[in-house]
Amino acid sequence: MAADGNRPVQADGNRLLRQAIAYGGGWTVALAAAALLGAVAELLLPAALGLAVDAALGGADRWWPLAACGLVVLIVATDTLSNLAAGAGTARTTARLRHRLLGHLLALDPRRATRYPVGDLVGRLVGQAADSGQAGSTVVFGVAAALPPLGSVVALLLLDWRLAVTFGAGLLLLAAGLRAFVTDASAAAAGYLGVQGRIAGRLAEALHGSRTIAAAGTVRAEIDRVLEPLPQLRAHGIRTWTTLARASGRTAALAPLLQLAIVAVGGWSVAQGRLTPGQLFAAVQYAALGAGLGSIVATLNRLVRTRAGAQRVAAVLAEPPRSYGTAPLPDGTGRLVLTGVTVYADDGRPVLDGIDLRVPPGATVAVVGPSGAGKSTLAAVAGRLRDPDAGEVLLDGVPLRRLSRSALRQAVGYGFERPVLVGETIAEAVTLGSAAGSEARLGAVARAAAIDEFVERLPDGYQSRLDATPMSGGEAQRLGLARALHAQRLLILDDATSSLDTATEHRIAAAVAAHPDRRTRLVVTHRVATAAAAELVAWLDGGRLRGVGPHRRLWRDPAYRGVFAASAPPRAEPAKPPAEPPIGPAVPSVEPAVPPAEAAVPPAEAAEPPAEAAEPPAEAAEPPAEAAEPSAEAVR
């Protein structure tokens, strides 16, 4: 079951199986034709062999041995064609299912996708999608396996109704056992795949945190944690094989008894003159053909696993993808408005609570606050990486929900603290594989992100392979920043320069500020220098907007200074906020949308604060080289 908010969405694995059968296309049709023709030939073979026996005894046409040989050749040919069509159809279906599942995953709201552990999703994409891809061949082979028993009943009925009744009674007993097998095996297979997914998810988590595990010396404890579900996996596995063995044992015990019954009844009919020796031979062959239900058990086992895999794939596909509108963006320079924006965590706790914020076009707004205040969530909502549960976000007057995918992604760019670089080469990582990324444009964004010198030192430059290029955290962060600089209206930096030294950050800030289109910038930061350089600061606390205004005015609040003191290194406090070049030039007017009591700035306060409001006295003055961030001691 997939969740849609608090409402469960039923995942329809049977519907996905039907779609998977259709995905096989012509190969599934060819498989069905070959399997059906082969099954008919197998049903005709006992009759042809019986007539060949009668021909050998002089009671039938002498061409029947040749007919029997022709049927054998036909069975071999159809079996070969069936295997070819099954393999090709399965490959085609599996590929289509994997493309569909991967595309759906990437279209999900990130918080929906993160409900599934990475290892579990890999298992569904690689393993369960392959199981589902066998739907067409499994169903066709299942139908083909059911034809011999049913055809045998009809053939025995044509020979002698007593034979048909005897054989039919045995088949009913076998069918009852197979029904119980399907029920038990389905539950065991679903449980096995579920536990397997949990182990894969824990393994992916452990590999991601391998350095932490090694540093903490908790390797043994982590191994135990990853493999903790193994007893459950073993229990489901034992149940699967026990169920299969039980069904196979019933079939193996009942099949010979059925053949003996047919021989007895058929022999009596021969003695009564109702059957010829050749017909008795044919009856025994039909009994062997119909009672050989081992193929049906194997096919049912495949069908059970295929259905369980389809159910797990369908559970992800049932998650509603993010929808986009069709509206383009009008002319504008990035006016961002958040109105009544509220976001809830999965447990119902508000992460953002009634945020009202207006960012003037071309302005730079620093978003600050203690850990857990909702800064990254605000950044995600501002560019529609996440939709608010209430409220609206507008860019140049258009709600983000109404924008087309292309319009939104051309307008908004994101830089992250730990960017994930995708693509084969550095050029693809920066341009995201876009053919529109010319070499001149690539070089420009690389220079703006201060990563051009690093790339140019590589032997293959921008065509260097990512997996063969060792880089530091700061270099990866700058590549991610270069990727974000395609933004035409709104650039959102979520602690995107946290791994950079002060000089590099200064260079990047100047380059970003020099953008000719006056992009609007929303910068999540923990650094006082970045906040001081911004035209506005949005101060978050507990999911609420506690204040919006210039850094100089907010600095007079001890609680605001405490936001930076909590993460600042032990340095002396500057006599006034650092005078680094701003990320963007000052705008004539700003429009912070906060409650009047917090946001209104009297004209006198907009100027330099009076002497008594300036930061601490003489002992806090700092040497010029230390004018970066205030220390915890100084801000007190």
VEXLUMVO-234363 format. One line per field, with one value per residue (C-alpha): chain; x, z, y. Coordinates in steps of 0.001 Angstrom, whole numbers, plus 524288, in hexadecimal, padded with zeros to 5 digits. Last residue first. Layout:
<pts>
mol [A ...]
X [X ...]
Z [Z ...]
Y [Y ...]
</pts>
This chain:
<pts>
mol [A A A A A A A A A A A A A A A A A A A A A A A A A A A A A A A A A A A A A A A A A A A A A A A A A A A A A A A A A A A A A A A A A A A A A A A A A A A A A A A A A A A A A A A A A A A A A A A A A A A A A A A A A A A A A A A A A A A A A A A A A A A A A A A A A A A A A A A A A A A A A A A A A A A A A A A A A A A A A A A A A A A A A A A A A A A A A A A A A A A A A A A A A A A A A A A A A A A A A A A A A A A A A A A A A A A A A A A A A A A A A A A A A A A A A A A A A A A A A A A A A A A A A A A A A A A A A A A A A A A A A A A A A A A A A A A A A A A A A A A A A A A A A A A A A A A A A A A A A A A A A A A A A A A A A A A A A A A A A A A A A A A A A A A A A A A A A A A A A A A A A A A A A A A A A A A A A A A A A A A A A A A A A A A A A A A A A A A A A A A A A A A A A A A A A A A A A A A A A A A A A A A A A A A A A A A A A A A A A A A A A A A A A A A A A A A A A A A A A A A A A A A A A A A A A A A A A A A A A A A A A A A A A A A A A A A A A A A A A A A A A A A A A A A A A A A A A A A A A A A A A A A A A A A A A A A A A A A A A A A A A A A A A A A A A A A A A A A A A A A A A A A A A A A A A A A A A A A A A A A A A A A A A A A A A A A A A A A A A A A A A A A A A A A A A A A A A A A A A A A A A A A A A A A A A A A A A A A A A A A A A A A A A A A A A A A A A A A A]
X [869F2 86D7E 87BF0 87C45 87533 87E5D 87B15 87DC7 88748 88E9E 89A9C 8A4C9 8A0C2 8A3D1 8978C 8905E 889B1 89182 88D82 87F04 874F2 86D4B 866D6 85A3D 86084 8671D 85AE6 8575E 85B1C 84EDC 84274 83F90 83C4F 832AE 82AF1 82C29 81FC0 822E4 82087 814E6 80FBF 80E7A 8178A 8174D 824B0 823C1 8309C 83350 83ECA 84598 8535B 85CC8 85D26 865B1 86A91 87905 87E30 87C83 87B92 87127 87671 8813F 883C7 882DB 88F2C 8904A 88CDD 8862A 877C9 86D39 86533 869C9 86343 85573 858F7 85A5C 84C03 84858 85043 8482F 85072 85527 84787 8497A 856D1 8527F 8481C 83A36 8317E 82E46 82935 8242F 81ED9 82385 8297F 831B3 83415 83AE8 8396A 844B9 84405 84DD3 857C0 865FB 863A8 85D3E 868DC 87265 86A87 86C02 861AC 85BAA 84FD2 850C8 84503 84983 8418F 848AA 84D1A 84DA7 85BE6 8610E 86B75 86656 8694E 87730 87968 873FB 87C57 888C4 88563 8825A 88F91 89671 88EE9 891AD 88731 88027 87422 87270 8657A 85EF0 85241 85498 84851 849F5 83D64 83ABD 84354 84990 854C4 85D4C 858F9 8626F 86DBA 86992 869E5 87784 87B3F 87628 87DD3 88A17 88730 8850D 891F1 893A4 8986F 8954A 893D6 88564 88273 88894 89070 889F2 88A8B 89957 89EBF 8ABF4 8A668 8ACA8 8A1BE 897AD 89E27 8A083 89259 88C6B 88AC2 87BDC 87B70 886CD 87FA0 87343 87A90 88232 875DB 86F59 87ADB 87B53 86CF1 8629C 856BA 8590B 854C5 85B4B 85929 8615A 86AC7 86AE8 86B1A 87742 87D9C 87B95 872CF 86703 861FB 868B4 861AE 8635A 8669C 863C7 85A84 85993 84C59 84820 83AB0 835CC 839B0 834AF 82779 82537 82900 81FEF 81489 81059 80308 80809 81214 80735 8099A 80B8D 819F8 81C4E 81148 810E8 803C3 7FE30 7FBAF 80249 80D91 8130F 82119 82C13 8236A 82DB0 8296F 82467 831DB 83847 82DEC 83035 83ED3 83CA6 83274 83708 83CE4 84A87 84A15 84633 84A8C 84528 84CFD 84537 84BB6 84345 8419E 832E7 82DDE 82C2F 81EF9 81D33 81186 81432 8086B 80F54 81AF5 81F15 811BB 810FD 8078F 81048 813EF 81892 80F52 8119B 80A87 80BCB 80244 806D1 81468 817E6 823DF 8261F 82FE8 8335C 82716 8210C 81651 8195E 812DF 806A0 804CA 80361 80B6A 807A3 81046 80E9E 8042B 809DE 80323 80F37 816C2 80CD7 80BAF 819EA 817A2 80B1E 811B9 81C5C 81242 80AFA 81753 81B01 80D98 80DBC 81B09 81619 809F6 81294 81A86 80E2D 80860 814BE 81448 80663 809D8 7FC55 7F706 80234 80376 7F4C9 7F4D2 7FFB4 7F841 7EC2E 7F414 7F965 7EB95 7E747 7F207 7EE09 7E008 7D581 7C753 7C9EC 7C6B5 7D4C0 7D949 7D004 7D57B 7E32F 7DEFC 7D968 7E5B6 7EF21 7E7B7 7E842 7F6D1 7F8EA 7F172 7F93A 805C9 80174 7FC96 8096E 811C4 80724 80595 81451 81591 80B65 8121B 81F79 81A86 8145F 820A5 828E9 82128 81F90 82E28 830C9 82715 82D5C 83B13 8378F 831C3 83E32 84631 83F3B 84ADD 8548B 85651 8561E 85FA8 868F9 867A2 86AF9 876F7 87BA6 8796D 8873F 88280 88BE7 8887E 879DF 87B53 8833F 8796B 86DCA 868F8 86C9E 864BB 858BF 85967 85A53 84E9A 84679 84ACF 84717 839BD 837B2 83ADE 830FD 8267A 82A7C 8297B 81C6F 8166D 81BCA 81699 80900 80833 80D77 802EA 7F79B 7FD15 7FFF0 7F239 7ECC0 7F64E 7F17A 7E362 7E728 7EE10 7E1ED 7D985 7E32A 7E1AB 7D2F0 7D469 7DD20 7D358 7C7EB 7CF39 7D313 7C502 7C0A4 7C872 7D0C9 7CA56 7CA00 7D84F 7DB40 7D325 7D991 7E6F4 7E407 7E196 7EDF3 7F5E8 7F04D 7F42A 802B6 7FFD0 7F7D8 802F6 80D07 80556 803A9 811FF 816C3 80EBF 81162 82017 8228C 81C94 827F9 8318D 82AC0 82BA9 83A56 8409F 83716 830CF 83DD9 84379 837B3 83A2F 8487A 844D2 83B52 82D45 826B6 830FC 8294E 81D7A 825B3 82C23 81F03 81EB5 822B6 82FF9 8295D 81FA1 82A6F 831A1 82562 821C4 82F77 8306D 82336 8270A 833EA 82D40 822FB 82D07 835B6 82A13 8253E 83296 8346F 8269A 8271A 833C5 82F25 8223A 828F0 83135 82564 81D9F 8283C 829CC 81B1A 81A10 824D1 81DB3 810EF 8177F 81C94 80EBE 809B8 8143D 80FF5 801CB 80464 8026D 7F3A7 7ED90 7EB14 7F736 7FDB1 807B8 7FC82 7F5F9 8027A 80334 7F50F 7F8E5 804BA 7FC19 7F281 7FDA2 80363 7F6FD 7F75B 805C0 8033D 7F85B 80177 80C08 8026E 7FDD5 80BC7 80FC1 803EB 8051E 813A1 81176 80705 80FEE 81AF1 811FB 80FA7 81660 81141 80371 806F0 80CF6 80051 7F8AF 802A0 801B1 7F308 7F530 7FEAC 7F493 7FA8E 7EFD5 7F1BF 7F164 7EC99 7F4E4 7FCAD 7FB22 80159 804CE 80000]
Z [8611E 852FE 85669 85DD9 85346 8491D 83E7B 83047 82629 82A3A 82F9D 82687 82A12 83888 840B2 84960 85446 85F23 85A1C 85B6B 856F1 84A55 846F9 84DB0 85745 84C1A 84442 83946 82B71 82400 82297 830CE 82ED1 82429 82D15 8292D 82955 82916 83687 83BBA 82DFF 82BB6 820C9 8123B 80FB3 8043D 80159 7FAD9 7F3B4 7F199 7F65E 7ED79 7EDF8 7F530 7FD19 7FD4D 80ABA 814C7 820DD 82ABC 83430 83E4B 83A41 844AD 8489E 8443A 84A86 83EF7 83C6C 83C8B 8488F 847FE 83AD2 83F99 84C74 84572 841DB 84FF3 85493 84BC8 8474F 83BC9 835DA 83272 82C40 824F0 81D8D 81F6B 8217F 82EDC 83614 82A31 83001 82EA8 83C37 839A8 82C48 829DB 81BFF 8197C 80F4A 806DE 808AB 80BFE 81AA6 8196E 811B5 81BB8 826FA 8219C 82404 8168F 80E19 8029C 7FA88 7EEB3 7E4DB 7D7F8 7D3B3 7C51E 7C3C6 7CE11 7D57B 7E2C4 7DF89 7DBDE 7E843 7F0EB 7EA0B 7EC5B 7FAB1 7FC89 7F6B9 7FFF9 80BE8 809C1 80424 80A22 80E8B 8013A 7FD4F 80A82 802DD 7F798 7F00E 7E37B 7DDED 7D0B1 7C5DE 7CD0B 7C55E 7D11E 7D823 7D0BE 7D471 7E2A6 7E19B 7DBDA 7E72E 7F117 7EAA2 7EBA4 7F9F1 7FD59 7F72F 7E9D0 7E3AB 7D52E 7CF86 7D2DC 7CDD4 7C08F 7BB60 7AFC7 7B67B 7B696 7B114 7B7F2 7C3DF 7C720 7BFC8 7C8FB 7D566 7CF7B 7CB27 7D86C 7DDA9 7DC82 7D3B1 7CBE0 7C9E5 7C618 7BB91 7B68C 7B45E 7AD9C 7A45B 7A213 79E97 7A79B 79ED2 79CB4 7AAAB 7B12F 7BED3 7BACB 7C657 7C7E8 7B92A 7B809 7C359 7BC37 7BD17 7C341 7D0DD 7DBA0 7E8A5 7EFED 7FE75 8033A 7F7FB 7ECE0 7E65E 7D9F5 7D699 7CA05 7C04E 7C976 7CB40 7BCE6 7B8C1 7C292 7BF05 7C90F 7CF9D 7DC47 7DD80 7DEB6 7D4E5 7D980 7D63C 7DDD8 7E6F5 7F282 7F88C 8059D 80B8A 80AA5 803B0 7F798 7F7F0 7EE32 7EA4F 7E9C1 7F5FF 7FC81 7FCB8 80215 80CC2 81006 810AF 81A78 822C5 8307E 832D3 83535 8394A 82FEF 823C8 81625 80EDE 804EB 7F8EF 7F0C3 7E1FF 7E284 7F041 7F96E 80016 80BB0 812EA 819C6 82094 827DF 821F6 8276B 82D82 83491 82E2A 82F92 8212C 822D5 81FBC 816EE 817E4 80E89 811A0 805E0 80031 7F5C3 7ECEF 7E302 7D97E 7CEED 7C6C0 7B991 7BACB 7BE93 7B699 7BB1A 7B80D 7C594 7CC24 7D3ED 7DDC9 7DCFA 7E4B2 7EB6A 7E517 7DCC7 7E945 7EDD5 7DFD8 7E028 7ECD0 7E7BC 7DAEF 7E25A 7EA07 7DD69 7D6B5 7E27C 7E2A9 7D3EA 7D47B 7DEDA 7D6B4 7CB22 7D341 7D886 7CADC 7C57F 7D026 7CC33 7C4F8 7C738 7BA37 7B1D6 7B93F 7B88B 7AA35 7A7B9 7AEE8 7A6D7 79A2D 79D9F 7A0C3 793A0 78CF2 793DF 78F31 79857 79B29 799A4 7A7AB 7AA0D 7A40F 7AD37 7B901 7B4AC 7B389 7C14D 7C6F1 7BE98 7C1CF 7D053 7CF77 7C883 7D30E 7DDC7 7D6E2 7D6B5 7E4B8 7EBDF 7E361 7E33B 7F1ED 7F39C 7EA3F 7F1F9 7FEE0 7F95D 7F468 80183 808B6 7FF4A 8018E 81043 811A6 80A4E 8128C 81F09 819F5 81694 8241B 82A34 82168 8261D 82F00 823BA 82267 83115 83407 829B8 82FB3 83D41 837DD 830BB 83C45 83D86 83D64 83297 82A87 82BF4 82899 81C90 81841 8191B 80B25 80B89 817F7 81260 80607 80E5C 81665 80A1D 80487 81135 810EA 802AF 8059F 810AD 80728 7FCA9 8062F 80BA2 7FE1C 7FA37 8068D 80524 7F6D1 7F9A5 803B5 7FAFC 7EE8E 7F575 7FB40 7ED87 7E8B3 7F2B4 7EEAE 7E053 7E2E2 7E939 7DDFA 7D444 7DA60 7D8DB 7CAB5 7C778 7CC39 7C5E5 7B8F3 7B8DA 7BB4E 7B030 7A69D 79B04 7987C 7A721 7A7D6 79D94 7A49D 7B1B9 7AB40 7A53C 7B2C0 7B834 7AC16 7AB48 7B8F9 7B5AC 7A9CA 7B251 7BC0D 7B13F 7ABFB 7B975 7BCE0 7AFB0 7B0B0 7BF0C 7BE38 7BEDF 7CC68 7D17C 7CAA7 7D0BA 7DDD9 7DCFE 7D71B 7D9A6 7E5A0 7EB79 7E882 7EF4C 7FB58 7FB7E 7FB01 80652 8029F 8096D 802C4 7F614 7FC5A 80276 7F550 7EE77 7E419 7D5DC 7D7BD 7DD1B 7D1DE 7C7BE 7CE9F 7CF36 7C100 7BBFE 7C431 7BF61 7B136 7B2B1 7B977 7AEBF 7A3CD 7AAA9 7ADDE 79FDB 79A60 7A3D1 7A22E 79358 79286 79C19 794FD 787B7 78CB1 792BD 78652 77E40 7877A 78800 7792B 77774 780CD 7797C 76CA2 772A4 776FD 76951 763B6 76CF0 768C6 75A45 75B7B 75C96 76797 76CA4 767D5 774F4 77156 76CEF 77A42 780B9 77760 77AD7 7891D 785DB 77E3C 78995 79326 78A36 78846 795DE 794AA 7875C 78D25 797FF 78E0F 785F0 7920D 7966F 788E9 78788 79564 793B8 786D3 78D19 798B0 78F67 787BD 7935C 7A00E 7A633 7A590 7AF53 7B817 7B7B8 7BC59 7C720 7CB1D 7CCA4 7D516 7DDBE 7E11A 7EBBE 7F492 7F871 806F5 80B87 81541 80AD0 7FF30 8046A 7FC89 80000]
Y [8938D 89560 89594 888BC 880EA 88656 88FEA 88C05 89125 89D19 895EF 89B93 8A95C 8A72A 8A6B8 8AFF9 8A88C 8AEF3 8BC1C 8BAC5 8B0F7 8B286 8BF29 8C276 8CC06 8D2ED 8D4C6 8CB3B 8CF8C 8D32A 8CB42 8CDA7 8DBE3 8D8A1 8CFAC 8C14D 8B95B 8AAEC 8A583 8ACFD 8AEC2 8A01B 89BDE 89E24 8A412 8AD67 8B40A 8C0FB 8C708 8BA10 8B804 8B104 8A21E 8987C 8A3F5 8A79C 8A43B 8AEE2 8A69B 8AAA3 8B4CB 8B4D4 8A6D6 89C50 89533 8873A 87A3B 8738F 876DB 86C74 86FF1 87E07 87FAC 87D3D 883DD 890D8 88FBE 88CA9 89859 8A175 8ACF3 8A4D9 8A55C 8B3B3 8B1D3 8A591 8ACF8 8A82F 89C7C 896F0 88B31 88402 87786 8697B 86944 87562 87B28 88826 88D35 8968C 8A128 8A860 89D88 8A04C 89FB0 8923F 88D30 89290 88CCA 87F25 874AB 8761F 8738F 87CF6 8811A 888CE 8908D 891BD 89F23 89BE1 8A012 8968C 89E2A 899EE 88BC0 88F27 8974B 88C8E 8825D 88A27 88C6F 87E00 87AA3 88409 87F56 870F0 86854 85CAB 86462 86AC9 8647A 8664F 86515 86E76 871FB 879C5 87F7F 885B1 8801F 874C6 86E9C 87190 86536 85C5B 86548 863E0 8551F 855F3 85EDB 8550A 84A0B 8524C 85578 84736 8439E 83DA5 8310E 8305F 822AD 820E9 82E93 82C39 83797 83E49 84B91 84AF7 83E60 83ED4 845FF 8531F 85A30 8545E 8596B 866DF 86808 86494 87273 87186 87D83 8780E 86B2B 87284 879F1 86E3A 86667 871E6 87344 86496 86480 85E72 85D90 84F10 84CF9 84153 846C4 852B7 851F4 8432B 8414B 849BB 84283 835B9 829D1 8304A 83321 83AC1 839DE 846A6 846BA 8548F 856F5 860D8 861F5 868FF 86E59 8749D 86A39 85F98 86614 86941 85B76 854F2 85DA5 8679E 866A4 8609F 86BA5 8759E 880AF 88EC8 88FD8 88357 87F9B 87634 872D4 86EC4 86188 85446 85ADE 8543B 84FA5 8517F 85CA4 86770 86EBE 8624F 85C01 86859 86954 85AFE 85D89 86896 86198 86557 857E8 85D38 86B6D 87635 87D4A 87FAE 88A02 891CD 89799 8A07B 8A017 8A137 8A3FE 89849 897D2 88EB7 8894D 87C53 87651 86B64 86464 85736 854F1 847C1 83E46 83250 832AB 840AE 84BC0 85776 86478 86FEE 87ADD 882C2 8816F 88B77 88B7A 8966F 89087 89A46 89ABC 89800 88DFD 87FFC 87558 86E40 85FD4 85A2D 84FBF 843BC 83CE0 82E4C 82700 81AE8 80F3E 80CB5 809AD 7FF86 7FA67 7F616 7EEAB 7E861 7E4D1 7DDA0 7D5CA 7D2AE 7CDF5 7C5AB 7BF37 7BD61 7B6E5 7AD73 7AB02 7A79B 79E06 797A8 796F4 790CF 7868A 7836C 776FD 77152 775FF 770E7 7641B 761DE 7658C 75BBD 7510F 75407 753A8 7462B 74196 74710 73F70 732E2 73512 739E1 735F5 7276C 723F2 71FAB 72C8B 733D0 72C78 73016 73E3D 73E7C 7386E 74053 74CD3 749C4 746F6 753E1 75B1F 7547A 7584D 766BD 7673B 7657D 76E7D 778DC 778A7 77924 784AF 78C35 78941 78C9B 799A7 79CFF 798E7 7A0DC 7AD2D 7AB24 7A8E0 7B57A 7BD1E 7B80A 7BAAC 7C89D 7CA6D 7C4EC 7CE16 7DA70 7DE33 7DDA5 7EC4B 7EE95 7E38C 7E89A 7F629 7F111 7EA1C 7F643 7FF58 8048E 8129E 81689 80A85 80CD0 81B31 817E1 80D81 816AB 814F5 8069D 804B3 80B99 8034F 7F70B 7FB2C 7FCF2 7EFE3 7E917 7EF92 7EBAD 7DD6C 7DDE0 7E254 7D89B 7CD39 7D1BC 7D2D8 7C585 7BEEA 7C4D1 7C0EA 7B32E 7B077 7B493 7AE6B 7A17A 7A0B0 7A1CB 7978F 78DA2 78F7C 78E2B 7813F 77B5F 78025 77A43 76CCD 76D35 7716D 765BE 75BBA 762C4 7640E 755A3 7519D 75A6A 75235 7568E 763BE 76667 762E1 76D3E 7778A 774A2 774CA 781F5 787A9 781BB 785A1 7938C 7981C 798CA 7A15F 7AA9D 7AB7C 7ACF9 7B88C 7BE8A 7BCF5 7C1DD 7CE51 7D0EC 7CED5 7DD88 7DDB3 7D59F 7DEBA 7EA9E 7E3A9 7E1E8 7EDFE 7F915 7F311 7EF52 7FCC3 802C9 7FA5C 7FE3C 80CA2 80B76 80EE9 81A5C 822C9 82265 828B5 83388 8361D 83891 82E31 83030 829A4 81D89 81D51 81DF9 812F1 80A84 80CE2 80A8A 7FE3A 7F95A 7FBC5 7F48C 7E926 7E81B 7E7E8 7DE12 7D552 7D5C2 7D241 7C6E8 7C1A5 7C2E4 7BB1F 7B0AE 7AF4B 7AE29 7A2D1 79BFD 79E19 79793 78BE4 789A1 78A85 78062 77728 7796A 775C5 76918 76598 7685B 75F82 75487 7570D 754ED 74609 747A5 73FBF 731CD 72ACA 7291F 73370 73C0A 73A1E 73EA8 74A5B 74D50 74DFD 75667 75FDD 76093 762D9 76D83 77569 77B8C 77ED3 78523 78D55 791E8 7956E 79D56 7A48E 7A74A 7AC23 7B501 7BA62 7BCE3 7C3E1 7CC6C 7CF4E 7D2CA 7DBBC 7E4AB 7E0DD 7ED75 7E7CF 7DD33 7E78B 7EF64 7E392 7E148 7EF9B 7EE0B 7E20E 7E990 7F3EB 7FC6D 8019C 80FB4 8128C 81FE2 8274B 82E57 8257C 81922 80D5D 80000]
</pts>
